[in-house]
Amino acid sequence: MTGFVLREALPGDVPAIVALLADDDLGASRETGADPKAYAAAFAAIDRDPNNALYVLEQGGRLIGCFQLTFIPGLSNKGAWRGQIESVRIASDLRGHGHGARLIKTAIQMCQARGCRTVQLSTHKQRTKAHRFYERLGFVASHEGMKLALP
């Protein structure tokens, strides 16, 4: 990735990360008008957790991408660890140039380095382009995810 820097996020990156998260129809409805203190507290919790990290991709001082990587221990599959990739975003004006694939491949390498046997992610059912993107990278829609929104 010549000219690009992939690094762990810093507290000062939070506004740019939130802007990336809001940079599509689904994210815009979830991230607008949110309390900056809530994002700061969430970042602090992620930063304290040795099994969690936020990463950003920079180009020329501009944050153009991000993802969160969580390592999950488990008893199933002979005590296997899993890598959970979430909040993958590339700036809308730079999508389709391979940056997202580079982020995911890097996240997979990080999971392998930590001894994970599985890498998993979730993507909203409405994100059909994202589904095709992840399938091209070898991900398989093998499970049905469910959520329960709490008040």
Secondary structure, 3 states (H helix, E strand, C coil): CCCEEEEECCHHHHHHHHHHHCCCHHHHHHHCCCCHHHHHHHHHHHHHCCCEEEEEEEECCEEEEEEEEEEECCCHHHHCCEEEEEEEEECHHHCCCCHHHHHHHHHHHHHHHCCCCEEEECCCCCCHHHHHHHHHCCCCCCCCCCCCCCC
